[in-house]
Amino acid sequence: TRNKGEDKGLVRNMHLIQVDSVQRWMEDLKLMTDCECMCILQSKPISIEKEEQNELILSSQYSTCDNLQLLLKRAWIISTELTRIAQKLEKNRWQRVHSMTVRVNCHVRSMINEYNTFSRSSSEEMHQLEKLLVDKCSEFTAFTERCLQTEDEEILKSMKSCVNETLTTVAQYFGQLIELVLTQEAQNLLRQIELSGSLYVTESAIGSLFSLAQEGAHLCRIIAKEGGVVALFKICRQDCFRCLYPQTLRTLASICCVEEGMHQLEKVDGILCLADILTDTSHSEATHAEAAAVIAQITSPHLTFTQHLSSFLENMEEIVTALVKLCQEASSGEVFLLASAALANITFFDTMACEILLQLNAVKILLEACSDKHIVDTPYSRDQVVTILANMSVLDQCASEIIQGNGIQLLMEMLFERSSSGNPAEAAACERVQQKSAVTLARLSRDPEVAEAAVKLSCIPRLIKLCRSPTERNNSDSVLVACLAALRRLAVMSPDGLEDSDFQQLVKPRLVDSFLLCTNMEESFV
C-alpha cells in the first residue's frame, strides 16, 4: 500500500513515464497480478502484531508432504507455461510471449523461495542451478521485451532463433533443478526411514514417500534409484515396525510400477519377504492384503519387464496358496479384490499357477465368494474372478469343477454385466467381464456337458443379443469377437438353438465377415 505523500509524488513524476510503456504495463498487468500478489504476500506479514510473533515458517506450518505438493504444483504451472510460450512463439505472438515470460520469471522465483523456506539442506550444486535458472529467466524476459520494441520482420526472424535457444536453455535448467530437488527430498525421506528409530518419524517419512510416489512413474524411478525399495523392505523385516507394514507395503506397490523398482525388489529378495508375510498367520488381514497388492503390481500382465522375476517361480506355490486363503477369508470387498487381482495376474504370469489353483479347490472358493454381494461387490472384483476362470478353463479338469459350483449360471449372469454409474473405468471393467465370460464359455464348451448346461440357461439368445446390439456390449469390438466365438462353439453342440438368419449371418460366414456385418450394419440389428 502507499500513503498520500507517495501518491502526490507519483502524480508529479507521471510526465517522466512514456505513454506507450504505461499502456504496455497495463496490458501485461492482468496477466502478472496473481503471480506478483503471491510474491508480495509471501514476504509480508498479514497481522499487525509484533514481528517476532508474526514470523511464518512454512516447515512448521505444513508437513514435508504438503511442501512437496506445493512445489510440484508450481513446477507443473511453470512446465505448462513454457510449453505455451513455445506455441505462441511459433505463431509470432510476441506480446503474449513476453507476458508469459514475465509470469514464468515470477513463478520460478516464487518456487525457489518457497523451496528454500522449507528446505534447509540445499547443496552447492542446487544453489548454482537456482542462480543459472534465475539469471537465464531474467535474460529471457529482457530478450522478449526487446523483441516487442522492433517491428522489422527480418530482425524478429533472426531474434526468434535466439529466443528459441534461450527457451530451450530455461527448460533444461528448470528440468535439472526439479530433478535435483526431488532427488534430494527422496534422499532426505529415505535417510529418515533408515536412521530413525522413532515409530512416529518413520511413519511420517513413509507417508511422505508414498505421496511422492503417487506423482507418477518419474518420481518412482527417482525413489527406486535412491534405494527406496531397499529401505522399505528393511522395515518389512523388522518386527518393531509391524504396525507400519501395511503402509510400507502400499508404498512398495507404488514404486514397483517401474523397472528400476522391480530390479531393486529382485536384488533384496523381495519376493521371499512377501511370501513370508503372506504365509505368516500372525500378521493382520490389512498386512496380507497390502502384500497381495505388491504381488498384483509386480505380476501385472501390462508390464513388459517381469521376465527377470525368477525367484517368483520358486515361491509361487506358497504365494498362491496364501492368496487363495485370503480370498476365502476376506472380510471386505477391498481385501478380496487385492487378493483375486494378484491371483488373476499370476495365472497370466505362469500356466503352472492354474494347476496349483485347481489342486487348491480355488474354483469352488471363487464361485462361493461371488454369491456374497458384500465380498464380490463391484465389476472390478468380478473382472478378476472371470479372468482366473478364463485362464483356468484351458485345463480339461476345470469344466467339471465349474459345473459343480454352478459356474455356468455365473458366467451367464456376467454376460449381462452393465455399468450403473456411467463411470468410464467401471464401463471398461464391465466390458472386460462380458468379454472374458464369453471367452470362458467358448473354451469350456468343448465339453458337451458344459455346452448342454449353457444352452439350457439360454446363453445362445444372450450371445446373439450381444452380437447384434452394440449398446448391450457398450460398442465394444472385443466383446463382439468373444461372443461370436462362443456362439459358434455352442452352435456346433446345439444347432437347433439358432434361427436360420442367425446361423447365416453369425455362424456360417468366416468370423471376420460376421464381425464386419455386426459392426457395419448396426442399425438393421438394433
Disulfide bonds with the S-S distance in Angstrom:
none
